[in-house]
Each structure stands twice: as C-alpha cells, then as structure tokens.
Amino acid sequence: MQKITKEPTKAQQRWRSIGWFVLKTLFYFGILLALVYLYEYSGVGSAHFIYNEF
C-alpha cells in the first residue's frame, strides 16, 4: 500500500513563510517596545531620589 501525503503547493509555502515572518516581526517588536517601556519606567538618566530636594 502506498502512503499518500499531501504536499503544500509553492503558493501555500510562500504564504506560510510570509505569515511566520510577520508573526516573528510583531513578536520581536513587542519585546522591543516592552524593553523600551521598562527602560523609561526605571528612570535611567533622571536624577536620583536623594538629589531631588537640593
């Protein structure tokens, strides 16, 4: 008996690879935004609390 496998067409493979690229790009962009937000939230570059009153 022969094993039947349905191979995706070239167009399906292309759209699948485009979809993965878009998903990975959005995922890494979200990580980058989170890191920038956390960097701004930490207050790096601003005066320390002890010097605010002087």
Buried (B, 14 or more C-beta within 10 A) or exposed (E): EEEEEEEEEEEEEEEEEEEEEEEEEEEEEEEEEEEEEEEEEEEEEEEEEEEEEE
